[in-house]
Amino acid sequence: MSYDLVVIGTGPGGYVCAIRAAQLGLKTAVVEKRAAHGGTCLNVGCIPSKALLHASEAFEDASKHFADLGIDVGTPKLDLKKMMTFKQDGVDGNTKGVEFLLKKNGIDAYRGTGRLAGAGRVEVLSEDGANQMLETKNVVIATGSDVTRLPGVTIDERIVVSSTGALELETVPGKLLIIGAGVIGLELGSVWRRLGSEVTVVEYLDRILPGMDGEVGKQFQRILGKQGISFKLSSKVTGVEVKDGSASVTVEPAAGGEAEVLQADVVLVAIGRVPYTEGLGLETVGVQVDNKGRIQTDSHYATNVTGIYAIGDVIAGPMLAHKAEDEGVAVAELLAGQAGHVNYGVIPNVVYTFPEVASVGKTEEELKKDGIAYNAGKFPFTANGRAKVNHTTDGFVKILADAKSDRVLGVHIVGADAGNLIAEVAVAMEFGASAEDVARTCHAHPTLTEAVKEAALAVGKRAIHI
Ligand SMILES: Cc1cc2nc3c(=O)[nH]c(=O)nc-3n(C[C@H](O)[C@H](O)[C@H](O)COP(=O)(O)OP(=O)(O)OC[C@H]3O[C@@H](n4cnc5c(N)ncnc54)[C@H](O)[C@@H]3O)c2cc1C
């Protein structure tokens, strides 16, 4: 078979790239080795984790908050098996949706491991041994990422689990120890705490959510602490021993010192993800990777080998589904002779806990480091009418704007629905808006979005409700 484009991997980067390429008239095929399309995101990432976050939040609401609203449901009982079925329904619905979209766009889908077999050739290695060779003008590698392992710690997906195992536990662990206070650790920690686990998070750095705004990290840690999650910061796990169905975890201060041993029923290793290129045959054609194993590309996603491109988690940049999708669109448009482009300065980042955390653009730390003078406007949800009536007053909106031009440079939100609230400022930033532009835009009352408007007003020291 002969194609204009073969995409290897059908995660959010790969399948979106294939659809956009087909829309633009390129004869396109995808190769996927998983049983279902959708990659990490749909199968073992974004979608199942959000399903469990949604279900566990509803469980906690019914257990702790309904009574305040005058709703008496007694003591709700957890049916974990059913909750997992709910999660799987969501996954299946989404992966089938991708299969439908690929068909609808006339894209040929091959099941198997895609291997670069020389210039313009991709070999599909099927489990049943029926291999096929595809001829193609262009290849886009969208093979995504895999869990980062901790040296000396074996993941058995039962007692010592990765995020994949943590999405499939058959019982609620009494004690859950999480290694790593990043997004995945905190989201899955929230799920299991709500369902009844005692959760301890061990983090090497002296803060949670590394990379996000420092003030956000501090406030958010306080909020999660109030909810019952314990943190051991500036600490490193140096060993995990599994015996008789539970784990003994050795933890030492990061700077060195006396070790302690913590007991856990389940240990979640959530220290990040690494690019996945196994079996791809990069060496066969000489595609270069950097010192972190990421495929090296130029600003047009081209590798050093003519006709081979790469996008998503397997290249540099934030490991986020929407970043992968936008790169998929951009590379397809470039291949079709258009001017595809991704603005890396405006990629929202969301933590789907309760409250949510969302940010876009620069943090205060980054602005200080770059010597950029800025004004900060902050507005707490305690002063927002809708948050008050909903009893969701934890958190704030912070807008950072250039001191001279007033252009919005970064926005950081801790609060209910922060993941949706961030969208308006992302659009505003794409249009080069000033804080005053946001402040002068009429926002509906009563909504949480009014806190965004008030934070924009606060940049000019003229917030109304505080
Ligand atoms: C628990 C968890 C929660 C997450 N939550 C979010 C979230 O809420 N929001 C967000 O934006 N991001 C989230 N992410 C990150 C997100 O899943 C990734 O950024 C995204 O999936 C990357 O997309 P991708 O297309 O680059 O790769 P992937 O989604 O990893 O897809 C790559 C695909 O390529 C296939 N593949 C690999 N090698 C080959 C080969 N040689 N031949 C054929 N097929 C191959 C794989 O089987 C896989 O299906 C989460 C991740 C995890 C683990």
The ligand as a Gaussian input file, in Angstrom:
#p B3LYP/6-31G(d) Opt

LIG

0 1
 C       -2.952000       9.042000      34.415000
 C       -2.751000      10.115000      33.376000
 C       -3.601000      11.194000      33.328000
 C       -3.438000      12.173000      32.366000
 N       -4.295000      13.221000      32.359000
 C       -4.159000      14.189000      31.428000
 C       -5.082000      15.260000      31.362000
 O       -6.043000      15.331000      32.138000
 N       -4.910000      16.193000      30.408000
 C       -3.857000      16.148000      29.514000
 O       -3.740000      17.033000      28.671000
 N       -2.970000      15.139000      29.553000
 C       -3.100000      14.159000      30.478000
 N       -2.223000      13.110000      30.487000
 C       -1.135000      13.099000      29.483000
 C       -1.661000      12.631000      28.125000
 O       -2.211000      11.352000      28.254000
 C       -0.539000      12.634000      27.103000
 O        0.079000      13.898000      27.069000
 C       -1.071000      12.308000      25.712000
 O       -1.702000      11.057000      25.695000
 C        0.067000      12.321000      24.689000
 O       -0.463000      12.031000      23.442000
 P        0.429000      11.360000      22.297000
 O       -0.474000      11.251000      21.114000
 O        1.704000      12.067000      22.154000
 O        0.799000       9.898000      22.841000
 P       -0.028000       8.721000      23.503000
 O       -1.359000       9.138000      23.953000
 O        0.886000       8.106000      24.497000
 O       -0.272000       7.716000      22.303000
 C        0.763000       7.027000      21.692000
 C        0.199000       5.791000      21.023000
 O        1.213000       5.230000      20.198000
 C        1.150000       3.824000      20.282000
 N        2.465000       3.315000      19.881000
 C        3.659000       3.476000      20.495000
 N        4.645000       2.904000      19.772000
 C        4.055000       2.381000      18.687000
 C        4.531000       1.666000      17.554000
 N        5.842000       1.462000      17.366000
 N        3.641000       1.254000      16.642000
 C        2.309000       1.480000      16.778000
 N        1.799000       2.164000      17.822000
 C        2.665000       2.606000      18.753000
 C        0.802000       3.562000      21.722000
 O        0.231000       2.277000      21.868000
 C       -0.195000       4.699000      22.007000
 O       -1.499000       4.276000      21.741000
 C       -2.375000      12.087000      31.423000
 C       -1.519000      10.988000      31.452000
 C       -1.701000      10.000000      32.407000
 C       -0.779000       8.815000      32.413000

